[in-house]
């Protein structure tokens, strides 16, 4: 599907979050033929929310709720979608550590009180089930969207040492590729 002369105009890293999305971008910061960012437009609305520059790699777990707009706005022939994943239980447990985060910007907070309508605090025994439900819903949203995209790549946190170099090859990455791959040995944004 990928030709020798193809390289995407934009790359969107889709994920649940808590699966290496910050690390992915830290690794991409070492590239010279793409810019990269983590949640760079997350606080914007309308046209500005999707104003990503060309030759850019964006990782933002909130994009999983905006897949229709991504598909409408960006030419599928020029866009690569990366599905970044991690063991379901590890992701759920990582979100559980952030469940009572007082920040209104936390995705698990929004999911647990606004998307799943619940006005009171969740009982501690219910919280892990809700985190698992979040992971399942977001993963299903991404998988359904990617079924209709011509250019996709899967990167799993547990196998990033082989999946990420394939990604670099796919986009014909330039820059300090050794340093980029080295970022996967550093824990970024750990709970």
ABEGO torsion letter per residue (X at the ends): XBBAABBBABBBBBBAEGAGAAAAAAAAAABAABBBBBGAAAABBEAAAABBBBGBBBBBAAAAAAAAAAAAABBAAABBBBBBBBBAAAAAAAAAAAAABABAABAAAAAAAAABBBABBBBAAAAAAAAAAAAAAAAAAAAAAAAABABBBBBBAAAAAAAAAAAAAAAGBBEBAAAAAAAAABBBGBX
